[in-house]
Amino acid sequence: MFPHHENEEAQSCTHHGNHQWVNYWLHTGHLYIKGDVKMSKSLKNTISIQEFLKKYSANHFRILCMISPYRSGIEYSPDSMQNAVGNYRKIESFLSDCEQYISGIKTDGAIDENEVFNNVNNARIKILSALQNDFDFPRVIDTIIRLISGINIMLKSPAKDERGTVAIAIAASFVKQTMENFGVQLSSPKDSTMDKIYLNKILDSTVEFRTAVRNIGLNKELAKVATEQRQQLLQACDKVRQNLMEAGIELKDVHGKTAWNFAEVVKENTKE
């Protein structure tokens, strides 16, 4: 045990009036920036939480911590954050797809319910084993991603076999509950509340889209250059999709229907 822990133990035992304050001490690795340089106040190379949250979310940082062993150092860099954001988006997108399947928006998919049940149960066992092995969170994340990948193959199958709504609901609930147990909050369109700033962005985007479409419709030359005008209409649709994504709303086109879900935003224009 480190000498400073002996001091902490003695002070805490005296303060709390007991003979043994804690049984275990956990030492986490350091946070580094690119080039194997430790991030510290003395080196004046720290990044404040406020600065970090201008580009990423708290969930992104939690995933970053989970994909590295807690004893090891973590490099904070565009690549490491891209990895963390990518893992988060896989989980977020999976839950959105599951919700669309359960609600009936997504009608295709070859779901083997027995296989889904077995995969969920095996994932539960592996995650418990990983946590019992010195809190092996990288293995936890890997298990979740593997579970998602296997079910995604079924969900994305063009076949329309007998629906496996119960199995998909159980899998989605397991993934969401597991991640939320570790502090990663995963919301859905039904249980989220919207910030006024985001609402303004959505309204502005919708009005801009309507104006673009209306102007095309009022164009007297439409019949002569129909192909060009249709292209402009498609570009306007792409623009509203991008604007909504920047406001935290992701659109997904599914066989003639459009579904939406909340998505955490990574602001690309923020300096590292």
Backbone bond lengths (Angstrom), bond angles and torsions (degrees), N, CA, C in turn:
res aa  C-N    CA-C-N  psi(-1)  N-CA   C-N-CA  omega(-1)  CA-C   N-CA-C  phi
1 M - - - 1.462 - - 1.525 109.07 -
2 F 1.325 117.26 138.39 1.455 121.49 -179.55 1.533 110.29 -65.07
3 P 1.352 116.72 144.51 1.486 119.80 -178.26 1.524 113.49 -53.45
4 H 1.331 117.18 -38.20 1.467 117.77 -177.94 1.528 111.20 -68.01
5 H 1.330 117.17 -23.07 1.462 119.41 175.59 1.524 111.05 -70.29
6 E 1.327 116.20 -36.31 1.468 119.55 177.17 1.523 109.89 -60.67
7 N 1.334 115.77 -39.55 1.458 120.53 178.29 1.532 110.35 -66.38
8 E 1.335 116.20 -45.13 1.467 120.28 178.35 1.525 110.96 -61.39
9 E 1.330 115.71 -41.48 1.468 120.54 -179.62 1.524 110.61 -62.42
10 A 1.346 116.60 -45.93 1.471 120.69 -178.20 1.525 111.14 -64.02
11 Q 1.332 116.46 -45.77 1.462 120.24 -179.97 1.530 111.55 -63.81
12 S 1.328 116.37 -42.87 1.461 120.21 -177.03 1.521 111.92 -70.06
13 C 1.351 116.89 -38.21 1.467 119.49 177.39 1.528 110.48 -62.75
14 T 1.329 116.02 -40.18 1.465 120.36 178.48 1.528 110.69 -65.77
15 H 1.325 115.73 -44.34 1.465 120.31 -178.16 1.531 111.55 -64.49
16 H 1.338 116.51 -43.02 1.468 120.36 -175.87 1.527 112.88 -90.66
17 G 1.319 116.98 -7.02 1.457 120.26 177.73 1.516 114.27 68.41
18 N 1.339 117.29 39.45 1.467 120.05 176.09 1.528 109.93 -132.68
19 H 1.332 115.73 175.11 1.467 120.07 -175.56 1.526 112.92 -96.78
20 Q 1.328 117.06 -17.68 1.467 120.22 178.27 1.520 108.57 -146.51
21 W 1.315 114.89 113.94 1.471 120.38 -174.15 1.532 111.27 -75.68
22 V 1.338 117.25 -53.39 1.472 121.82 178.93 1.524 109.40 -135.86
23 N 1.316 115.29 163.27 1.462 120.75 179.36 1.522 113.42 -101.99
24 Y 1.339 116.64 -26.10 1.463 119.67 -173.20 1.529 110.85 -134.70
25 W 1.335 114.62 148.55 1.462 121.61 175.54 1.527 107.94 -122.53
26 L 1.319 116.58 131.88 1.457 121.43 178.42 1.521 109.08 -113.21
27 H 1.340 116.21 129.45 1.462 120.68 178.86 1.520 109.85 -110.27
28 T 1.312 116.26 120.62 1.463 120.80 178.99 1.520 110.26 -90.36
29 G 1.332 115.30 156.28 1.458 120.37 177.30 1.520 110.97 -74.16
30 H 1.329 115.50 172.27 1.469 120.97 -179.42 1.529 110.71 -88.07
31 L 1.313 114.78 161.83 1.457 121.88 175.30 1.521 108.06 -97.32
32 Y 1.322 116.42 126.58 1.460 121.59 -177.43 1.524 110.23 -116.53
33 I 1.312 114.79 157.41 1.458 120.03 169.38 1.521 107.28 -105.34
34 K 1.306 117.66 172.83 1.460 121.35 -175.11 1.527 110.42 -56.99
35 G 1.325 116.27 133.10 1.455 120.71 -178.75 1.509 112.53 103.00
36 D 1.337 117.13 13.82 1.465 122.86 177.54 1.528 112.13 60.00
37 V 1.327 116.86 36.06 1.465 121.96 177.44 1.525 108.36 -103.86
38 K 1.325 116.55 124.88 1.459 119.93 -178.67 1.523 110.54 -66.85
39 M 1.309 116.07 138.71 1.458 121.18 176.28 1.524 108.32 -83.30
40 S 1.323 116.80 121.18 1.466 119.90 -178.54 1.519 110.21 -154.77
41 K 1.327 115.23 156.39 1.464 120.12 179.03 1.518 111.42 -63.71
42 S 1.330 116.38 -36.26 1.465 119.67 -177.51 1.523 111.59 -64.00
43 L 1.330 117.01 -31.78 1.462 120.71 178.57 1.528 111.99 -88.41
44 K 1.320 115.48 -5.51 1.467 121.99 178.80 1.534 112.20 54.95
45 N 1.322 115.20 40.56 1.466 119.47 179.71 1.530 111.77 -122.68
46 T 1.323 115.40 24.55 1.463 119.52 -178.76 1.529 111.32 -81.06
47 I 1.303 115.19 159.07 1.462 122.99 174.36 1.519 107.15 -118.44
48 S 1.306 117.10 122.30 1.465 120.28 -176.94 1.528 110.52 -69.64
49 I 1.317 115.07 158.56 1.461 119.96 177.16 1.522 110.14 -61.15
50 Q 1.338 116.06 -41.05 1.468 120.07 179.63 1.529 110.95 -60.07
51 E 1.339 115.91 -41.50 1.462 120.05 179.82 1.532 110.73 -67.30
52 F 1.327 115.99 -41.86 1.464 120.68 179.31 1.522 111.07 -60.43
53 L 1.336 116.20 -43.14 1.461 121.13 -175.71 1.524 113.33 -73.66
54 K 1.337 117.38 -7.89 1.457 119.48 174.64 1.526 110.74 -69.47
55 K 1.327 116.40 -26.25 1.463 120.41 -178.01 1.521 112.79 -114.28
56 Y 1.323 116.29 -39.61 1.463 120.58 -176.34 1.528 110.42 -116.03
57 S 1.323 115.17 175.61 1.461 120.33 178.93 1.518 110.24 -112.04
58 A 1.332 115.58 168.80 1.462 120.26 176.34 1.523 110.25 -61.62
59 N 1.328 117.20 -35.78 1.463 120.55 177.54 1.520 111.76 -62.38
60 H 1.321 117.03 -39.57 1.459 120.54 178.28 1.529 110.42 -61.13
61 F 1.330 116.99 -40.99 1.465 120.04 -179.39 1.528 110.67 -69.20
62 R 1.323 116.98 -38.07 1.466 119.78 178.43 1.526 110.53 -61.88
63 I 1.331 116.06 -41.83 1.466 119.22 177.64 1.525 110.30 -64.45
64 L 1.344 117.21 -40.25 1.466 120.76 177.32 1.521 110.60 -56.04
65 C 1.323 116.62 -43.70 1.468 120.58 179.66 1.526 111.35 -67.75
66 M 1.314 117.11 -32.92 1.459 120.65 -175.90 1.522 113.28 -77.25
67 I 1.332 118.27 -23.27 1.464 119.24 -177.23 1.523 112.17 -87.04
68 S 1.329 117.32 3.68 1.465 122.00 174.82 1.522 109.08 -126.64
69 P 1.347 118.70 142.76 1.470 120.46 175.63 1.525 109.93 -58.30
70 Y 1.323 117.08 138.94 1.465 119.72 -174.29 1.522 112.17 -63.08
71 R 1.339 117.71 -24.05 1.466 120.40 179.07 1.528 112.33 -77.23
72 S 1.322 116.67 -20.74 1.467 121.21 -175.01 1.519 111.33 -90.72
73 G 1.318 115.17 159.28 1.455 120.12 175.55 1.522 110.66 -74.43
74 I 1.322 115.79 156.81 1.464 121.65 177.67 1.519 108.56 -119.73
75 E 1.326 116.52 130.65 1.461 120.00 175.58 1.524 109.11 -91.74
76 Y 1.322 115.68 122.05 1.463 120.38 175.75 1.521 107.87 -90.17
77 S 1.312 116.48 111.42 1.463 122.03 -177.94 1.520 108.51 -153.85
78 P 1.335 117.51 166.68 1.469 119.37 177.30 1.528 112.09 -56.92
79 D 1.344 116.85 -37.88 1.465 120.12 -178.68 1.525 111.85 -67.29
80 S 1.335 116.60 -44.70 1.467 119.35 -178.89 1.527 111.01 -66.73
81 M 1.333 116.44 -37.13 1.459 119.34 178.46 1.529 111.19 -71.15
82 Q 1.330 116.33 -35.46 1.464 119.40 177.19 1.528 110.00 -62.51
83 N 1.325 116.37 -38.54 1.461 121.17 177.02 1.527 110.80 -63.44
84 A 1.333 116.24 -45.06 1.466 120.91 -179.99 1.527 111.12 -64.20
85 V 1.327 116.31 -46.38 1.470 120.78 179.98 1.527 110.22 -63.19
86 G 1.345 116.17 -39.80 1.458 120.34 179.31 1.520 112.22 -60.99
87 N 1.333 116.53 -43.54 1.463 120.48 178.18 1.525 111.20 -64.49
88 Y 1.337 115.68 -41.36 1.465 119.21 179.37 1.524 110.86 -62.79
89 R 1.327 116.53 -43.32 1.461 120.10 -178.41 1.532 111.75 -66.05
90 K 1.332 117.11 -33.97 1.466 119.66 176.53 1.523 110.37 -60.94
91 I 1.328 115.39 -43.81 1.466 120.09 179.76 1.522 110.57 -67.17
92 E 1.326 115.73 -45.60 1.466 121.59 -179.18 1.530 111.02 -61.64
93 S 1.335 116.38 -44.80 1.460 121.07 -179.23 1.526 111.07 -66.64
94 F 1.323 116.72 -37.95 1.465 120.92 178.52 1.523 110.96 -61.22
95 L 1.321 116.73 -46.61 1.464 120.18 -179.65 1.523 111.20 -64.21
96 S 1.329 116.32 -35.88 1.465 120.13 177.15 1.527 110.70 -65.30
97 D 1.343 116.75 -43.92 1.463 120.74 178.88 1.528 111.03 -63.28
98 C 1.329 115.95 -39.66 1.465 119.91 178.20 1.527 110.69 -62.41
99 E 1.332 116.16 -42.02 1.464 120.18 -179.79 1.521 111.07 -64.08
100 Q 1.335 116.02 -39.32 1.466 119.99 178.12 1.527 110.81 -65.81
101 Y 1.326 116.63 -37.48 1.467 120.52 178.95 1.528 110.79 -67.84
102 I 1.325 115.64 -45.11 1.467 120.51 -178.18 1.527 111.20 -64.50
103 S 1.341 116.56 -38.72 1.471 120.85 -177.37 1.523 112.82 -79.42
104 G 1.347 117.02 -11.44 1.456 120.26 178.59 1.507 115.10 95.10
105 I 1.329 117.86 -1.92 1.471 120.26 177.10 1.523 109.51 -65.48
106 K 1.309 115.50 -41.75 1.463 121.40 176.32 1.524 107.54 -95.98
107 T 1.331 116.87 116.65 1.463 120.36 -171.96 1.518 113.94 -105.42
108 D 1.342 118.37 -16.56 1.456 119.09 179.24 1.525 110.22 -93.50
109 G 1.328 116.11 179.49 1.455 120.64 -178.71 1.516 111.14 123.97
110 A 1.340 115.63 132.41 1.465 121.31 178.39 1.520 108.20 -104.90
111 I 1.318 117.33 92.45 1.465 122.56 -173.56 1.528 110.27 -96.54
112 D 1.325 115.93 117.13 1.462 121.55 172.93 1.532 106.65 -92.40
113 E 1.322 116.48 99.74 1.466 120.36 -173.30 1.524 112.16 -59.97
114 N 1.327 117.80 -42.25 1.465 120.11 -179.71 1.523 111.28 -61.65
115 E 1.332 115.95 -40.01 1.461 119.66 179.06 1.526 110.81 -66.66
116 V 1.328 116.85 -40.74 1.469 120.29 178.29 1.522 110.25 -62.80
117 F 1.337 117.09 -46.85 1.468 120.71 179.10 1.529 110.94 -58.72
118 N 1.336 116.80 -44.87 1.466 120.84 -179.97 1.523 111.37 -64.44
119 N 1.335 116.39 -41.61 1.465 120.20 -179.73 1.528 111.49 -64.77
120 V 1.324 116.38 -40.36 1.467 120.13 178.20 1.519 110.36 -64.83
121 N 1.321 116.70 -44.38 1.464 120.62 179.99 1.525 111.21 -63.83
122 N 1.341 117.26 -42.75 1.465 120.75 177.96 1.525 111.25 -64.41
123 A 1.334 116.22 -38.51 1.467 120.15 178.14 1.522 110.44 -63.95
124 R 1.321 116.79 -40.72 1.469 121.02 178.51 1.539 110.52 -60.61
125 I 1.321 116.94 -43.24 1.468 121.52 179.74 1.527 110.76 -65.55
126 K 1.338 116.80 -43.81 1.467 120.98 -179.11 1.526 111.46 -65.13
127 I 1.320 116.90 -39.16 1.468 120.36 -179.66 1.518 110.64 -66.77
128 L 1.324 117.03 -42.90 1.464 120.25 176.97 1.523 110.49 -61.25
129 S 1.326 116.73 -42.95 1.463 120.99 178.40 1.525 111.23 -62.68
130 A 1.340 116.54 -40.26 1.470 120.73 179.73 1.524 111.18 -64.57
131 L 1.316 117.10 -41.87 1.466 120.76 179.72 1.525 111.12 -67.45
132 Q 1.322 116.42 -33.81 1.463 120.05 178.73 1.522 111.91 -74.06
133 N 1.326 116.45 -16.99 1.460 121.65 179.14 1.529 109.86 -99.13
134 D 1.327 115.96 68.70 1.470 122.37 176.65 1.531 112.53 59.65
135 F 1.345 116.38 41.62 1.469 121.51 175.88 1.534 111.90 51.03
136 D 1.321 115.39 58.73 1.464 121.32 -177.16 1.533 109.96 -79.16
137 F 1.332 115.88 78.03 1.462 120.76 -177.33 1.528 113.64 -67.06
138 P 1.348 120.47 -34.41 1.465 118.12 175.86 1.529 112.17 -56.89
139 R 1.334 115.94 -36.94 1.464 119.46 177.54 1.527 110.85 -69.51
140 V 1.316 116.81 -33.82 1.468 120.78 176.64 1.529 110.09 -61.57
141 I 1.338 116.03 -49.92 1.468 120.65 -179.76 1.523 110.52 -61.96
142 D 1.329 116.44 -43.34 1.465 120.50 179.62 1.529 110.71 -60.44
143 T 1.319 116.81 -40.48 1.468 121.07 178.92 1.524 111.17 -64.24
144 I 1.332 116.47 -43.09 1.470 120.96 178.76 1.527 110.59 -62.63
145 I 1.337 116.93 -46.47 1.467 121.04 -178.13 1.527 110.78 -64.37
146 R 1.335 117.21 -39.66 1.471 120.35 178.24 1.530 111.06 -64.89
147 L 1.323 116.09 -40.13 1.466 120.04 177.13 1.521 110.27 -61.57
148 I 1.328 116.23 -46.06 1.462 121.65 179.88 1.529 110.92 -61.16
149 S 1.336 116.41 -44.82 1.469 120.33 -177.98 1.523 111.41 -60.37
150 G 1.334 116.18 -42.41 1.457 119.75 179.76 1.519 112.73 -63.96
151 I 1.320 116.63 -42.41 1.470 120.18 -179.48 1.526 110.87 -72.73
152 N 1.342 116.75 -33.13 1.467 119.85 178.34 1.525 111.84 -60.62
153 I 1.343 116.44 -35.43 1.466 119.71 178.13 1.527 109.85 -59.69
154 M 1.331 116.16 -41.19 1.469 120.35 178.29 1.524 111.02 -68.42
155 L 1.344 116.52 -44.81 1.464 120.40 -177.04 1.523 112.26 -63.97
156 K 1.330 116.46 -31.87 1.461 120.37 -175.32 1.522 112.95 -93.53
157 S 1.318 116.42 3.63 1.461 119.55 176.59 1.530 109.64 -68.58
158 P 1.344 117.86 135.73 1.473 119.91 179.84 1.523 113.09 -71.26
159 A 1.334 116.84 -12.49 1.466 120.17 -179.07 1.524 110.55 -67.35
160 K 1.318 115.76 153.53 1.464 121.13 177.72 1.523 108.86 -119.85
161 D 1.325 115.08 67.99 1.456 120.41 179.32 1.525 110.03 -75.52
162 E 1.322 115.22 -177.25 1.460 119.54 177.26 1.522 109.64 -57.60
163 R 1.318 116.14 134.21 1.463 119.94 -173.41 1.520 111.33 -69.37
164 G 1.352 114.25 142.62 1.461 120.44 179.22 1.511 110.60 -117.15
165 T 1.322 115.90 54.75 1.466 121.82 -174.66 1.521 112.37 -59.05
166 V 1.334 116.58 -43.17 1.467 119.98 -177.53 1.523 110.86 -62.97
167 A 1.328 116.45 -45.01 1.466 120.39 -179.24 1.526 111.43 -62.47
168 I 1.329 116.70 -43.13 1.467 120.45 179.95 1.523 110.45 -66.32
169 A 1.327 117.20 -39.48 1.468 120.70 178.61 1.525 110.65 -63.11
170 I 1.324 117.35 -40.95 1.466 121.10 179.52 1.525 110.56 -66.89
171 A 1.331 116.84 -42.05 1.464 120.55 179.32 1.525 111.14 -63.56
172 A 1.339 116.25 -45.15 1.468 120.34 179.59 1.519 110.80 -62.91
173 S 1.325 116.72 -42.75 1.464 120.95 179.49 1.525 111.02 -62.84
174 F 1.328 116.46 -40.51 1.466 120.53 179.68 1.528 111.10 -63.72
175 V 1.330 116.72 -47.15 1.468 120.75 -179.52 1.524 110.63 -62.53
176 K 1.328 116.31 -46.98 1.467 120.19 -178.14 1.521 111.49 -63.94
177 Q 1.334 117.03 -46.54 1.461 120.61 -178.25 1.520 111.36 -65.22
178 T 1.330 116.92 -39.40 1.463 120.60 179.15 1.521 110.95 -61.71
179 M 1.329 116.92 -47.57 1.460 120.39 -178.81 1.524 110.85 -67.24
180 E 1.329 117.51 -38.15 1.465 119.78 179.78 1.524 111.30 -69.76
181 N 1.333 117.40 -26.94 1.468 120.01 174.32 1.525 111.33 -61.83
182 F 1.341 116.14 -26.55 1.461 121.40 179.87 1.525 112.15 -100.79
183 G 1.327 116.96 13.68 1.461 120.98 173.61 1.509 115.61 92.01
184 V 1.335 118.32 0.39 1.465 121.19 179.39 1.522 108.33 -88.20
185 Q 1.323 116.72 109.48 1.461 122.10 -175.57 1.524 110.13 -86.37
186 L 1.321 115.87 122.53 1.459 122.01 -179.23 1.521 108.55 -119.44
187 S 1.328 116.08 108.64 1.460 120.65 -176.71 1.516 109.77 -96.86
188 S 1.322 115.93 167.53 1.462 122.19 176.51 1.518 108.24 -129.20
189 P 1.345 118.54 164.27 1.464 120.48 179.74 1.513 113.27 -56.20
190 K 1.331 117.75 -24.86 1.460 120.31 -175.00 1.520 113.06 -83.69
191 D 1.346 117.21 -24.25 1.455 117.25 -175.24 1.526 113.17 -118.90
192 S 1.341 117.32 13.18 1.456 120.81 -178.97 1.524 110.62 -99.59
193 T 1.303 115.73 148.61 1.464 120.84 172.01 1.512 108.28 -111.97
194 M 1.327 116.50 151.04 1.454 119.17 -171.83 1.513 112.56 -110.50
195 D 1.286 113.37 137.48 1.450 122.66 177.38 1.531 109.38 -71.05
196 K 1.340 116.97 146.72 1.467 120.38 -178.97 1.523 111.65 -60.48
197 I 1.335 116.44 -36.12 1.467 119.22 -179.65 1.521 109.74 -62.98
198 Y 1.334 116.85 -45.74 1.454 120.43 178.29 1.525 110.72 -62.79
199 L 1.328 117.41 -40.64 1.458 121.03 -179.96 1.521 110.40 -61.61
200 N 1.332 116.80 -41.66 1.463 120.30 178.15 1.521 111.07 -61.83
201 K 1.341 116.19 -41.64 1.461 119.67 179.76 1.526 110.92 -63.18
202 I 1.325 115.60 -40.06 1.461 119.83 -179.56 1.524 110.61 -65.91
203 L 1.331 116.10 -44.20 1.463 119.92 179.60 1.525 110.89 -64.45
204 D 1.330 116.33 -43.06 1.466 119.75 178.38 1.522 110.73 -60.75
205 S 1.325 115.88 -43.18 1.458 120.33 -179.95 1.523 111.34 -63.85
206 T 1.331 116.68 -41.72 1.461 121.04 -179.22 1.526 111.05 -65.15
207 V 1.326 116.30 -43.10 1.470 120.38 179.01 1.524 110.38 -64.05
208 E 1.337 116.21 -42.15 1.464 120.39 179.23 1.535 110.44 -61.55
209 F 1.318 115.45 -42.03 1.465 120.01 178.89 1.529 111.23 -63.09
210 R 1.327 116.22 -46.01 1.468 120.52 -179.18 1.523 110.96 -60.87
211 T 1.324 115.54 -41.20 1.464 119.65 -179.90 1.522 111.02 -63.32
212 A 1.342 116.29 -42.96 1.464 120.05 -179.89 1.522 111.10 -62.70
213 V 1.331 116.59 -43.89 1.467 120.65 179.90 1.530 110.66 -66.75
214 R 1.327 116.82 -41.41 1.480 121.07 -178.67 1.524 110.73 -63.99
215 N 1.322 116.36 -41.28 1.463 119.80 179.57 1.526 111.38 -63.16
216 I 1.328 115.60 -37.46 1.464 118.94 177.16 1.531 110.02 -65.37
217 G 1.337 115.75 -42.83 1.458 120.04 -179.77 1.521 113.35 -64.32
218 L 1.327 117.42 -31.08 1.464 121.62 -179.55 1.522 113.01 -84.13
219 N 1.320 116.63 -8.01 1.462 120.54 -177.89 1.532 110.02 -69.55
220 K 1.326 117.40 117.27 1.465 122.22 -177.00 1.521 112.40 -69.12
221 E 1.324 117.60 -18.28 1.457 121.11 -179.11 1.531 111.93 -88.52
222 L 1.348 117.32 7.02 1.468 121.83 -173.97 1.527 112.43 -54.89
223 A 1.330 116.81 -43.60 1.463 120.12 -176.47 1.526 112.21 -64.31
224 K 1.321 116.28 -32.22 1.459 120.27 -176.93 1.524 112.22 -77.16
225 V 1.289 115.37 -33.01 1.474 118.74 -175.94 1.528 109.15 -126.71
226 A 1.324 115.97 52.02 1.468 120.49 -175.08 1.527 112.18 -59.18
227 T 1.302 117.49 -41.15 1.465 120.72 -177.89 1.517 111.05 -62.10
228 E 1.317 116.01 -45.66 1.464 120.34 179.92 1.522 110.74 -63.53
229 Q 1.329 116.67 -41.19 1.459 120.29 -178.85 1.529 111.23 -67.78
230 R 1.317 116.58 -37.98 1.468 118.82 176.99 1.524 110.39 -63.19
231 Q 1.326 115.55 -36.65 1.460 119.35 177.59 1.525 110.86 -63.47
232 Q 1.329 115.80 -40.58 1.462 119.56 176.97 1.529 110.78 -62.82
233 L 1.332 116.36 -38.35 1.460 120.65 179.40 1.530 110.88 -64.17
234 L 1.326 115.59 -42.77 1.466 119.65 178.11 1.524 111.06 -64.25
235 Q 1.328 116.57 -38.66 1.462 120.22 177.57 1.524 110.79 -64.18
236 A 1.342 115.66 -37.56 1.467 119.35 176.97 1.527 110.41 -64.53
237 C 1.335 116.74 -38.52 1.468 120.44 177.23 1.526 110.70 -63.83
238 D 1.328 116.13 -42.01 1.462 119.93 177.91 1.524 111.10 -62.93
239 K 1.326 115.18 -37.50 1.461 120.10 -179.35 1.524 111.15 -64.67
240 V 1.331 117.28 -43.28 1.463 118.93 -179.27 1.522 110.43 -68.22
241 R 1.324 116.93 -34.65 1.459 119.76 176.25 1.537 110.41 -61.10
242 Q 1.336 116.51 -45.24 1.460 120.77 179.73 1.521 111.20 -64.93
243 N 1.321 116.75 -41.97 1.462 120.44 179.73 1.522 111.48 -63.27
244 L 1.325 116.32 -41.26 1.462 120.03 179.12 1.522 110.91 -67.16
245 M 1.330 117.01 -36.47 1.460 120.18 178.22 1.516 110.11 -63.96
246 E 1.330 117.03 -39.25 1.462 120.99 177.99 1.524 111.32 -66.81
247 A 1.330 116.35 -22.98 1.462 121.03 178.07 1.524 111.98 -92.08
248 G 1.331 116.52 1.99 1.456 119.85 177.18 1.515 114.46 93.53
249 I 1.350 117.17 18.09 1.463 121.42 178.12 1.522 108.66 -121.52
250 E 1.327 116.36 122.51 1.461 121.30 179.16 1.523 109.70 -102.97
251 L 1.342 116.79 130.27 1.459 122.17 176.96 1.521 109.67 -100.39
252 K 1.325 115.78 138.70 1.464 121.08 176.66 1.527 108.73 -130.58
253 D 1.341 116.13 123.95 1.463 121.15 177.93 1.522 108.90 -89.15
254 V 1.323 116.14 122.93 1.462 121.55 -178.05 1.523 109.11 -128.11
255 H 1.337 115.91 98.57 1.469 121.42 175.29 1.532 112.91 48.57
256 G 1.312 115.70 58.25 1.457 120.11 175.54 1.513 115.01 85.06
257 K 1.319 117.22 -7.56 1.458 121.22 176.89 1.524 108.86 -115.12
258 T 1.316 115.39 158.13 1.461 120.03 178.56 1.517 109.76 -122.26
259 A 1.322 115.33 126.32 1.466 121.39 176.80 1.517 108.60 -111.14
260 W 1.308 116.69 157.04 1.463 119.86 179.64 1.513 109.71 -135.99
261 N 1.329 114.50 157.13 1.460 120.75 174.59 1.520 108.74 -154.64
262 F 1.327 115.28 159.71 1.457 119.91 176.92 1.523 109.74 -72.89
263 A 1.324 116.92 142.28 1.464 122.31 178.49 1.516 108.56 -138.54
264 E 1.329 116.95 137.07 1.462 120.07 178.57 1.521 109.24 -76.00
265 V 1.314 115.81 139.76 1.456 122.31 -170.08 1.517 111.11 -98.25
266 V 1.335 115.64 135.10 1.460 121.89 170.06 1.515 106.76 -107.39
267 K 1.321 116.94 115.83 1.464 121.61 -175.08 1.522 108.85 -84.80
268 E 1.325 116.09 108.01 1.455 120.91 -173.92 1.518 113.65 -71.12
269 N 1.315 118.08 -19.18 1.464 120.40 -175.71 1.516 113.23 -86.10
270 T 1.348 117.68 4.30 1.459 120.66 179.74 1.510 109.72 -86.44
271 K 1.308 118.27 134.36 1.459 122.36 179.58 1.512 110.10 -70.33
272 E 1.334 114.31 148.47 1.462 119.08 177.02 1.517 109.76 -70.39
